[in-house]
């Protein structure tokens, strides 16, 4: 692996270290969503009541810049899609380790 590839891998792992980004990925693993739906799900299912659009947009922008998610324009709406679905396997493996410990 080249130095650039190693740096990119490290950037992706750093992105995965934020609980909110993991939540976003989990939400998108189930279904493509627009930002309003993502906010609603985070507020309801993850009990993060003070989550706002600006904060979520920053997380989405970072995930998109790393190629983890993409954005699909559908008329006036923009749907976010989980591109790197394989990362959910690593997250699931980590969850197993957490539950066993």
Protein Blocks (a to p, Z undefined) as FASTA:
>chain_A
ZZklmmmmmmmmmmmmpmklmmmmmmmmmoccdfklmmmmmmmmnopakbcfklmmmmmm
mmmmnomaccddehjbccdddfklmlmmmmmmmmmmmmmZZ
